Amino acid sequence: MYTIRLAKNKAASLLIYILIMITSFIWTIVWGTHGHVRPPNLPISEYRVDQASNGVTLHTIRTPPQNIGLKAITANITDLSDNGINGGFFWQGYLLSIAVINDLPVKGQPGDYGSGWFNIDRKRGTLVWDEKAQTFTIQVVENANELKVMDRNHYWAQGGVSMGLTNPDGWAAQADSEEMPVINEKRMRSGIVYDRNNNVYLVVAPTPCTGEQFRTAILEQVGSGQLVDGLFLDGDGSSQLKVADYLLPGDHREVYQMITLLK
């Protein structure tokens, strides 16, 4: 009897051991196939179209600052392979707004007239991405020498006119002091703004609107209430956008500088 009981105990122990091994094996498979699966990557850029309550339609590209490029061109943006929107102001091929990457203007050499080194004739709002500091700032300057960054080999700067998103009472006076063109006339508009999470938004309104209407629509529709500040860019017929097959040609004119998506 003792021998039979011992054999039964050994058989039960062996069965328990086998069950433990099988359970362990199953959990290893489950953990190996599911436990280390990374969530799918979010798209680096997002494109959307919204209509504000004041009737202004906004076409918006959201992207991180490291996906932004600045480029000198001589074309309508919709005729290019690059995705992006128009940049700063220009006249007869000369760039009138700062467009600088790592202390190099997009057209010519530092200090050259019309190269993108200057906000020509006046200090104007300039959006600066400081890669080392991982911060955006709006700096009102006349040339790229005046820009404050941690490392002059790791930044980009795009000039325009200050939008003053945190200055509801004084933004219009500031824009006027920076010689914002046709601010009170209804024209197509372009802008660049950023939020508290360092997302940057490229915005084009094909709806003719005043500067105030454009600014109001951006505050309402862009950035989910997280916007910090931004700039008015060149507008009217220069307000152009290309994202894959989505095209806004403005009035089909050539422009001379654009803000591109690198990916």
Salt bridges, closest charged atoms under 4 A:
GLU46 OE1 - ARG62 NE 3.71
ASP50 OD2 - ARG48 NE 2.79
ASP82 OD2 - LYS71 NZ 2.78
ASP103 OD2 - ARG152 NE 2.91
GLU146 OE1 - LYS123 NZ 2.63
ASP151 OD2 - HIS154 ND1 3.04
GLU179 OE2 - ARG122 NH2 2.93
GLU179 OE1 - ARG124 NH2 3.36
GLU185 OE1 - ARG187 NH2 2.42
ASP236 OD2 - ARG187 NH1 3.17
ASP251 OD2 - ARG253 NH2 2.84
